[in-house]
């Protein structure tokens, strides 16, 4: 109760952001700037199971993703209008450089990176609905 009051007094975010796919909730870090999008998960040692990084784009496109400075494998979930349009499973990091570039097979307005194997473990597939909740700020 004391923590909840402290959160309200400081107007901090108390829940979210997250996406839900097939009843599976993934806690998000959302990129907000081109610099954050370019850096992505590069330079980190891992991404916790149940967590992801979200990239949003103003118009549908075929964004190119690389594994620059990555130290672990990921799944890349390509999304448009709140539905999965493609999934790149078990994308390998390259210790010797950025490695290949990955693009979706369909126009995309949102991209979700999750730990390698996460999409298969939760049976995600093309056509699944993706619900984004940006969270609530205590007022």
C-alpha positions as CSV (number, residue, x, y, z in Angstrom):
1,X,0.0,0.0,0.0
2,X,2.8,2.4,0.8
3,X,4.5,1.6,-2.5
4,X,1.3,2.3,-4.4
5,X,0.9,5.7,-2.7
6,X,4.5,6.5,-3.5
7,X,3.9,5.7,-7.2
8,X,0.8,7.9,-7.3
9,X,2.7,10.7,-5.6
10,X,5.5,10.5,-8.2
11,X,3.3,9.8,-11.2
12,X,5.3,6.8,-12.2
13,X,4.2,4.0,-14.5
14,X,2.7,1.2,-12.5
15,X,1.9,-1.3,-15.3
16,X,3.0,-2.0,-18.8
17,X,3.9,-1.6,-21.5
18,X,3.2,-5.0,-22.9
19,X,1.8,-7.0,-25.8
20,X,-0.5,-9.9,-25.6
21,X,-0.3,-12.7,-28.3
22,X,-2.3,-15.9,-27.8
23,X,-3.0,-15.1,-24.2
24,X,0.8,-14.7,-23.6
25,X,1.8,-11.4,-22.2
26,X,5.3,-10.0,-23.1
27,X,6.7,-7.1,-21.1
28,X,8.1,-4.5,-23.4
29,X,10.8,-1.9,-23.9
30,X,9.6,0.4,-26.7
31,X,12.1,2.2,-28.9
32,X,11.2,5.9,-29.3
33,X,14.0,7.4,-31.4
34,X,15.9,6.4,-34.5
35,X,19.0,6.0,-32.3
36,X,17.2,3.6,-30.0
37,X,15.9,1.7,-33.1
38,X,19.3,1.4,-34.6
39,X,20.9,0.2,-31.4
40,X,18.1,-2.2,-30.5
41,X,19.3,-5.0,-28.3
42,X,22.9,-4.6,-29.4
43,X,25.5,-4.6,-26.7
44,X,23.3,-6.5,-24.2
45,X,24.1,-10.0,-22.9
46,X,20.6,-11.4,-22.9
47,X,16.8,-10.7,-23.1
48,X,14.7,-12.3,-20.3
49,X,12.1,-14.8,-21.2
50,X,8.7,-13.0,-21.3
51,X,10.3,-9.7,-22.3
52,X,10.7,-8.0,-25.7
53,X,11.7,-4.9,-27.6
54,X,9.1,-3.2,-29.7
55,X,9.8,-1.0,-32.8
56,X,7.0,1.1,-34.3
57,X,7.0,2.8,-37.7
58,X,4.7,5.5,-38.9
59,X,4.0,3.8,-42.3
60,X,4.0,0.2,-43.3
61,X,7.3,-0.8,-44.9
62,X,9.8,-3.6,-45.2
63,X,12.3,-2.5,-42.5
64,X,15.7,-4.1,-42.5
65,X,17.1,-5.6,-39.2
66,X,20.6,-6.6,-38.5
67,X,22.3,-8.3,-35.5
68,X,24.9,-5.6,-35.0
69,X,26.7,-6.0,-31.6
70,X,24.3,-8.8,-30.6
71,X,25.4,-11.4,-28.2
72,X,22.4,-13.8,-28.3
73,X,19.8,-15.2,-30.8
74,X,16.3,-13.8,-31.1
75,X,13.0,-14.3,-32.8
76,X,11.7,-11.3,-34.9
77,X,8.0,-11.0,-35.1
78,X,6.8,-8.8,-37.9
79,X,3.4,-7.1,-37.3
80,X,0.9,-5.0,-39.3
81,X,-2.3,-3.5,-38.1
82,X,-2.3,-5.6,-35.0
83,X,-1.6,-9.0,-36.6
84,X,1.5,-11.1,-37.1
85,X,2.4,-11.1,-40.9
86,X,5.7,-13.0,-40.6
87,X,8.1,-14.5,-38.0
88,X,11.9,-14.9,-38.4
89,X,12.6,-17.8,-36.0
90,X,15.9,-18.3,-34.2
91,X,17.8,-15.5,-35.8
92,X,21.5,-16.1,-35.0
93,X,23.8,-13.4,-33.8
94,X,27.2,-13.1,-35.5
95,X,30.2,-12.7,-33.2
96,X,32.3,-11.4,-36.2
97,X,30.0,-8.5,-37.3
98,X,26.5,-7.5,-38.0
99,X,25.7,-10.6,-40.0
100,X,22.9,-10.8,-42.6
101,X,20.0,-8.3,-42.9
102,X,16.5,-9.6,-42.1
103,X,13.3,-8.3,-43.7
104,X,9.7,-9.4,-43.5
105,X,7.9,-11.0,-46.4
106,X,4.9,-8.6,-46.0
107,X,4.5,-4.9,-45.2
108,X,5.1,-4.2,-41.5
109,X,4.3,-1.3,-39.2
110,X,5.6,-2.9,-35.9
111,X,8.4,-5.3,-35.1
112,X,8.8,-7.3,-31.8
113,X,12.0,-8.9,-30.8
114,X,11.8,-11.7,-28.2
115,X,14.2,-14.4,-27.0
116,X,15.1,-17.1,-29.5
117,X,12.5,-19.9,-29.4
118,X,9.8,-17.8,-27.7
119,X,7.5,-17.6,-30.7
120,X,7.6,-21.4,-31.3
121,X,7.3,-22.1,-27.5
122,X,4.0,-20.2,-27.5
123,X,2.7,-21.4,-30.9
124,X,2.6,-17.9,-32.4
125,X,1.8,-17.9,-36.1
126,X,1.0,-15.6,-39.0
127,X,-2.5,-14.1,-38.5
128,X,-2.4,-14.1,-34.7
129,X,-3.7,-10.9,-33.1
130,X,-1.2,-8.7,-31.3
131,X,-2.7,-6.4,-28.6
132,X,-0.5,-3.5,-27.4
133,X,-1.0,-2.0,-23.9
134,X,1.2,1.0,-23.3
135,X,0.6,0.8,-19.6
136,X,-1.0,3.1,-17.1
137,X,0.5,6.0,-15.2
138,X,-0.7,6.6,-11.7
139,X,-2.2,10.1,-11.5
